[in-house]
C-alpha cells in the first residue's frame, strides 16, 4: 500500500511519528508530509530515515501526490480544510487517524475519555484504578497525554484493557473514519478552542464523536446535567448518566480521602469511578486508589514551598473556566494572605468576563498579567469589573514582582487561562520555565 502520513509532530511517542513507524515496519510505501515543519521535528525525521520505504515532503504541501495514495492518515493537529485532505475526499481515498488505525486493530477493549476539562486527570485516575484491580493482565494508558497507543500495540493482548484520553482534534479523525471506542466517557463541555472551530456547536460535535460511531453493544457515560440530554437521546448503545446526587460513584467519592483538591477534581473522580464500577471493579479497590492518587504534573502541581510560600504549577489551565476552578482551591477569606495569580497569554476566542467577575470579589488575589493576543480582551474585562492587575513581560518578571509582594503563607499560582503561543513552545514549556524559576526563588 501507498500511505501518506499528513503531519509528523515533535513528540517522540506522538501520533504522527508513531503511525509512520507502524506502517514503515509493515513494509508499506510511506510518504510523510509535514507542511509546517520545524526544527523540533528533526529527531522524528531522523528516526524514520533509516527505513528505505519512507520518503518525506517537509515544509510544504504535497497535494499533487495525494491521487497516487491508497490511504491517508492525518495528524490530530492537521485541520480538516488542509488541501491534502480536500484532495483525498475528492479522489475517494480513505482517511484515517492514528487512533482510528489503533481502534481497528487493537485486540483489547478500549475506553475513550474526552471533555473540555479534567480529561487527563480522569484518564490517569481511571488507569490507576483499573491497573490495581487485577481484573486484566495489564491496563494501558495513552492518547492525548503525548503517548500514542501504537507505540505499545504489539504488546497488547485480549486479556488487557486500554484507557485513552481523546481530544476534540483526535475525535475529529475518528469521526472521519467512522470509529468510536467501545466505552466512551465525557467529563464536561465548556467553551474552548474557538480560535480553531467556527462555532461552539462545531466544537461540541467534535466531542460527540466519542459515541457517534459506537455499536448497539457499546456504552457511553455522560454527565447527569440537562445539557447532555440531547446526546443521551442520540447514543447508539447503552448510556449511563454519571454524577447524580446519591449515585454510587458520588457516595464513594464523598466517603473517600481524596488527595486531589477542588470541587472540579471531585467531579473528575466521580467520572473515573463510574467507569470502574461499570467494569466491575470492587469498591474497596476504588476507595484505596482514590486515597493514593496524587494527581498529574502541570495540573495544580505543587512544585515547591519557598520561604513559606507555596508555588503551584497549573499551566494546563488554558481556559478561563480552568483558572476559575484553580482559584477556588486556594482561598484566604480574611485576606491575611494572598493568591498571586499569573494569568494571560494567547487568545482562543474565549471570554474573560466571568473570571473577571470572580476576581472582583476576591480581595485575596493579586493578578500578574502576561502579554499575548488575549491581553486586550482580558484588560477590557478587568476594567469593566474593576479588577486590578500588574503587567509582567514574562513569567520571570512576574516572579520578580511577586518577591516584593508575597509573604509567608501566600500561594503563587500559575494558571494562565489562555494558550501559550508566543512566549513559549507550548503549555508544558511554560510550566517548565515556571519550575526553574521556583527552584531559584529566594536565592
N, C-alpha and C positions, 0 to 999 in steps of 0.2 A: 504493500500500500504506500501511496504518497501522502504524507501527512504534513500539514502546515501548522506549526505552533505559533499562534499570534500573541506575542507578549512573553518576555522571559522572566522579568523580575530580578530583584537583587538579593533576596534571602536564600541562603544555601539549601534550605529544605522547603522553599516556597513552591507555589503551584506551577509556575512556568517551567522552571528547570526540572522539577520532579516529573512532569508529564513528558517533557522532551527526553529525559533519561529513560523513562519507562518504554517509550516507543523505539528509542535508539537501540536498547538492549534486545528488543524483539526483532531487530534487523530490518525494520521498515525504513523507507527513504524519508528522512525528516528535514524539513526546511523551517528554521527558526527565524521568524520575522519580528523584530523589535523596533518599531518606528520611533520610539522615544528612548533610545539607548543612552545610558550614562556610564561613566567610568565605574560606578558601584556595581555594575552588572558584569564587569570583566572576569571575575572569578568563575561565574557560572558559564560564561562563554568558554573559558579555558577547560572546564570540566567536560564540556561537550565536544571540544575539538579533537579529542582522542578517538572519537568514533568517525570512521570513514564515510558512514552513511548519513552524516549530519552536515547540512550547509546553513549559511547564515545570510540574512539581509538585515543590517544594523543601521539605525539612524535614518531610515527612510521607509516608505511604504512599498509594498510589492503586489499591488493589485493585479498586475499583469500575469503573476504566477498562480493565481487562485484557480483558474479554469482547469489546470492540469492536475489538481489535487483530488484525492479520494475522500479526504476528511480534513476538517479544520478544528483545532482546539484553541479556544480563546482563554486568555488570562483574565482573572477576575477584575482587573483594573482597566481592561480594554472596553471602551464604551460600545454600545450596540450600533452606533452610527458610523463606525470606522469603515473606510472604503473596502477593506478586505472582507468584512462581514457582509456588507451590502452585496458585494460581488458573489460571495458564496451562496447567499439566498437566491440571487438572480440565476445562478447556474445549477441550483438544486443540490449543492454539496452539503452533506451533513455537518452540523456544527455541534461540537461537544465542549465540555469544560473539564477541568481536572477532576472535579467532584463527580460529574456525571460519568466519566470514564471509570472512576473508582466504584461508584454505586453499581455499575453494570457488571463488574467482575468480582466484587467483594463477596467471599463465601459466608461472612458473618452478618448478623443483623446490625443495622446502623441507626443510631439516634442522632437526629439533627436538631441543633438548638439555635434559635435566632431571636431577635428582638433589638430594640434600639439601644437599651442599656442593660447591663447585667449579664449579657450572654457569656462572656469569658469566665466570670466568677461562677455562674451557674454550671457551665460546662465542666470546669475544673473540679467543683464540688461534687457533681454527679459522678465524675470519673473516680474520684476518691472513694465514694460510697460503693460503687459497683466493683471496684478493684478489691475492696475489703470484704465484700460479701462472699467471695469464693464460689459464686454460682456459675462463673465462667472460667475457662482456662486462663484467659487474660482479658483485660479491658484496655482498649487502645484509645489514645487521645490525639486529636489533630484538628485540621481545618483552619479557621481564621486566626488561630494562635501561632501562625507562621510555620506550621509543620504540615506538609501535605501527607495525607494518608497513603499516597502512592509510594512514599519512602519506606514503608514497612508492609506493603501489601503482601509480599511473598511469605511473610511470617504469620499471617492471619489464618486461622482455621475456623471450621464451622462451630467449634466449641467456644469461640471468642465473642466479644461484643465491641462495637466501635462507637465512640462518642465524638461528634464533630461540631465545633462551632461554625455557624454559617452566616456570613454577612449578606446584606442585600445584594451586593455585587456578585457574590458567588451563587446566590439563589437565582439571579437572572440567567446565569449559564445553565443551571438545572432546568429552568423553565423552557429555555430554547431546545433542550434535549429531551423534554417531556419526562423528567425523572424527579422523584421526591424520596426522602428517606422513609423507611418502614415506620419509624416512630419520629414524630416531629413535636417540638416544644417551642412555644412562643412566650418570651418573658414579658414583653410590653411593646407599646408603639408610641413614639414621641416624634417630634419634628427633628429631622436630621438630613444631611446630605442634599439639601435643597439647592446647593450650588451645582449639583450633578443631575438631579431629577427635575423634570419640568414642573412637577406639582407634588403635593403630599399624596395625592391619590396614586400617582405612578410609583412613588416610594413604597406605599402600603402594598401595592400589587406585587412588587418585587418580593416583599416579605412573605406574601401569601403563597409563593411557590414552594414553601416548606411542606404544604399539603395538597396543592393543586393536582399533582400527578400521582397521588397515592392510589392504592388499590382498595377494594372494599374490606380487605383483611387488615389494612394498616390502621394506625391510630395517631391522632394529633391531640396535644394537650394545650388548651387555650386559657388565658386568664378569665376569671369569673366576671369581669367588668362588662357592662352592657355594650360597650363599643365593639366587642368581639362577637356579638350575637349573629351578625351577618356572616362572618367567617364560619361560625359553628353550623349555620344552615347550609353551607356550601361544601362541607367536608365529605369526601367520597366514602370514607370508612367510619371508624368509631371516633367520637370526640369526648374528651374529658375536660371539664372546666375546673381548673385548679385554683386554690387560694380562697375558697369560700370560707366565711367565718364558721367555725365549728367543724370544718373538714378535718380528716385525719392528719393531713400534712400541716395544717395550721396549728393544731393542738400539739403535734410532735415538735415542731419548731419552737413554739412558745414554751414548752417544758424543757427544752434543751439549753445548755450553756454555750451560746454562740460566741466565738471569739470575734466574728465579724461585727462591726459597728454600724448602726444606722437602720432605719426602717426599710430602706431600699434593699439592704442586704438580707433582712429578714424575709422579704418577698423573694429574693433570689434563692434563698434556702428552701422556701416553700415550693418553688418551682422544681428544684432538683429533687426534693423529697417526693413530690407527686409522681415523678417518673420512676424513682426507685421502688416505691410502693406498688406501682402498676406492674413492675417487672418481678415482684415477689421477694424483694429484699426484706429481711427481718427488721422490725422496728429497733431492736437493741443495737444492731449494726449501724443503722442510720444515725441513731442518737449519739453513739460513740464517735462517729466521723464528724458529726456536726460540732461536737465539742473540741475536736482536734484540728479542724481546718483553719488555717491562719490567713487565707486569702492569697492574692496574687501580687506579683511585682507590678509597680506602676499604677496600682489601684488602691488609693488610700493607704499606701505603704509607708509605715513609719520608718524613716531611713536614719534617724539619729535623734539624740537629745543632747544639745549643747548649751552649757550654761543654764540648765533648767528649762530650755526652750525646745519644744517638740517639733520636728520637721517632718512633714507629710507629703509624699510624692503621689499626686493624683493626676498625673499627666494625661492619662487616657480619658479624662473628662473633657471631651471635645465639644460638648453642647451645654447651653445654659442650664438645662434640666439636671445634668450630671453635677454641675457645680452646686446647684441648689441642694441636691442630696448630700453632697460632701459637707457643705456649710452647716447643715443641720446636725451632723455628727458632733461638731465642736461648738459649744455654746458657753458663754460666760454672761449669764443674765444680769449680774450686777456690774458688769463692765470693769471689774477689778483687774481682769486680764483681757487679752485681745487675741483675735484670729487675724493674722497677717496674710491676706489673700492675694496671691499672684495670679492675675487674671488677664485674658485677652489674647489676640492672635489673628489668624486668618478667618475670613467670613465664609460660612457655609449657607448663606442666605437664611439665617435663623434670626429670631427676635430676642432681644435682651430686656424687654420691658418687665417681665415677671421677676427675673433675677434682680433687676434694679429695685423693684418694689420691696423685695425681701431684704435687700441690703439696706434700704432706707430705714427699716425697722430694727436693724441690728447695730446698736451703738458699740458693740464689742468687736466689730470688723473694720480693719483698715485695708483698703484696696490699693494695690500697686499695679498699674495698668501697662501692659506690654503693647508695643506697636504692632500694626498689621492691618489688613484690609477691613477688619471688623471695628477698628478703633473709633471711627467717626460715629458709627451706629451705636456703639457702647456709650460713647460720650453723650450722645443725644438722649439716650435712655437715662443715663445718670443725671443729666441736667434736669430732665423732666421730673425726676423723683428726688432731687436734692441729695444725691449720693456723692460724697467727696472721694477723690482718689488722687494718688500721686503717680506721675508718669515715670516709667523706667524704660530705658532704651533696650534693655535685655534683662535676662534673669539675674545676671551678675550685679547689675546696677540696682535691681530690686533688693537683692540680699544685702548690699552695702547700706541701702536706706533702712532696711529692717534692723541692722545692727544698732542704728541710732535710736529706734523707737521700741524695740522688743525688750521685754524683761522676763525674769524667771516666772514660769507658769504659762507663758504665752504659747501659741501654736502658729507655725508658719506653714501655710497650706498652698502648694502649687496645684491649682485646679482651674485651668485656663478658660474652660467653657467655649473654646474655639479651636480651630485646627492649627497646625504647627508650621504651615508653609511660610517660607520667607526667612525666619530666624533659625530654623532647624531643618534637618533632613527629614524628620518625621517626629511623631509624638514620643517615641522611645528615645530618640536623641535628646529631646527636650528634657525628659526625665533623667537621663544620664548626666547632662550638664548640671542639673539641679543637685544631683547626688554628689558630684565632685565639689560643688560649691559648699555643700553642707559639711563635707569632710574637712574642709579648710576653715570653716567658720570658727571665729574666736581666736585664730592664731595671730 
